[in-house]
Amino acid sequence: MTRSPHHLVAAAGDLLTPPPGTEPTLTPALRARAAAALLRLALDEAMDDFWRGVSPRMVHARGRTKALCLDAYVSPALARQWYAVWRALTAAGHHHTYEPPPTPAEVKAWHGAVTDLLHAMPTFTGP
């Protein structure tokens, strides 16, 4: 079962700032990494939703290809921002021994950026 991008963003927000009265069992660093994964998944789901309306065959393309083709349908600024946030979240999801994991503050900033991107993306119902 696939969750909507907005549900995934809300779940990421709950990881970053647990609701009052809950006792988090994960460290802030682990919650930040899990939230980054949910935010990346939200962007991927939203991108697939977009391409299903514009060109359904694009749903099967690689994530980078989808993002690079986006500027033919939305403003170049929106396409660049989408790619920058998507790329940052992709990097945050990869474990490297020589790089520190994303901080909760970084992931909170990405959370705001993903929320803005989801609201800015047009929806297409197809030709």
N, C-alpha and C positions, 0 to 999 in steps of 0.2 A: 504494500500500500504506500503510495507516494503522498507526502504531505505537501501542502501548498507552500510557496516561498514565504508567505507572510507567517504561517505557523512555524516554519523553521527559524525565521528571524526572532519570533517571540520566544521560542525555546532557547535560542542563543542568549537573548536578553535575560532570561531566568537563570541561566548558568552564570552569566557575568554578575548579575545582581540578584541573588536568591530572594524569593518573596519573604516578607517578614514572617517569623515564626518557624522557618525551616532551618534545619541544621545541615549545612553542606558537608558531605563526606569526602569530597575531593579538595585538593589544595587549589588555591587561586590560579596557579600556573596550569594545572591540568584542566580546570574549568575554562580557562582562556583558550587553550588549544582545542578543546571540544567545541567551544563556541565558534572558533574560527572555522572548524570543519563544517558546522551547521550553516554558517554564513556562506561558505563556498558552495555548499549543496543548494542553498536558496538561490544563489546566482545562477547555478547550472540549471535548476528547474525553471526559473524565470526565462532564461535564454531559450530553453527548449519550448516553453509555451509560446514565446515570441515567434520562433522559427516555424512552429506548427501552423501558425496563422499566415505566415509570409511564404514559406517554401518548405513543406514538410520533409523533403529529402535532406535538408540541412540539419535536421535533428540528429542524423547519424554521423555528422562531421565531428572532427575533434574540437575541443573547447576553444583552443586558440584560433582555429579557422572561423568558428562561429563569431567570435569576438571581433576578428579583423574584418569580416564581411559586414558587420553591424553598421559601419559608418555610411553604407549605401542607403540605409533606411532611417537613420536617426541623425541628429546633429553630430558633427565631428567631435565636439566637446563631450557630449554624452558618451559616445563610443570610446573615446580615450579614457574617460573616467571609469567606465565599466571595465575596460581592459586592465587599467592600473590596479583597481581594487581586486579584480579576479586574480590577477597575477600575484599580488601581495598575499592573498589568502591561500593561493596554491603553494607559494613558498613557505608560508607558515605551517602548512600541513605536512611538510617533509621534515623528517628528523635528521639533523646534522650534528655530529659531535662537536664541530668547530663553530657552531652558531647557537646563540641562546634562543630559547623558544620565545614566541611573541609575549609581550607583557599584557596584563589585563587592560592597561590604558590604551595600548595599540589596538587591541581587539574591540574595545568600546568605541574607538574612533571608526573602525571598519564597520561596526554595527550601525552607526549613524549613517555612514556612506552607503551601505547596502540598503538601508531603509529609504534613503533619498533616491537611489537608483531605481528601486522597485516602483516608487511613485512616479518617476520621470519616464519610465519605459512606456511607449505606446502599445496598445493591444490591436491586433489585426485579426479579422475574422476570415481572411482569405479573399481571393478574387471573386 
